[in-house]
């Protein structure tokens, strides 16, 4: 079994509980970076994707995931880091809206 740097301690327990609530063979969608729409994961690839794709600043404070309105699972952080994630995501949405206004979007 591969060991990953994050999550640790109670955050790892929270993540294990999150994964236990999901079907073994079904893909689920998570946001791992503020600029992601979402990425597909399976239980057996989740920790690898989490450690490879989420920036360390966010990863070290990620203590769980909750299902968003779109069905995608959104990360939950400590209060200060959550504010940074929300600001980064808002900035991404603003930039995307400007790009779409200029070039069009599907």
LINWO-V805593 format. One record per residue. N is the residue number from 0. RES is the residue in one letter. PSI is psi in whole degrees, -180 to 180 (none if undefined). Layout:
# LINWO-V805593
N	RES	PSI
N	RES	PSI
This chain:
# LINWO-V805593
0	X	132
1	X	137
2	X	135
3	X	154
4	X	-38
5	X	156
6	X	166
7	X	165
8	X	-134
9	X	-26
10	X	-39
11	X	-42
12	X	-43
13	X	-44
14	X	-42
15	X	-39
16	X	-40
17	X	-49
18	X	-36
19	X	-26
20	X	-6
21	X	151
22	X	148
23	X	-38
24	X	11
25	X	136
26	X	141
27	X	160
28	X	132
29	X	154
30	X	119
31	X	-14
32	X	150
33	X	-31
34	X	6
35	X	142
36	X	-58
37	X	160
38	X	146
39	X	136
40	X	156
41	X	161
42	X	-44
43	X	-11
44	X	-4
45	X	-53
46	X	-37
47	X	-49
48	X	-42
49	X	-49
50	X	-31
51	X	-32
52	X	-29
53	X	130
54	X	140
55	X	-38
56	X	-45
57	X	-43
58	X	-40
59	X	-16
60	X	6
61	X	120
62	X	15
63	X	-179
64	X	146
65	X	151
66	X	127
67	X	179
68	X	-32
69	X	-4
70	X	-14
71	X	142
72	X	127
73	X	140
74	X	152
75	X	132
76	X	176
77	X	161
78	X	-50
79	X	-43
80	X	-34
81	X	-41
82	X	-40
83	X	-42
84	X	-47
85	X	-40
86	X	-43
87	X	-40
88	X	-42
89	X	-41
90	X	-42
91	X	-46
92	X	-38
93	X	-48
94	X	-41
95	X	-42
96	X	-41
97	X	-43
98	X	-45
99	X	-38
100	X	-35
101	X	-44
102	X	-13
103	X	155
104	X	157
105	X	none
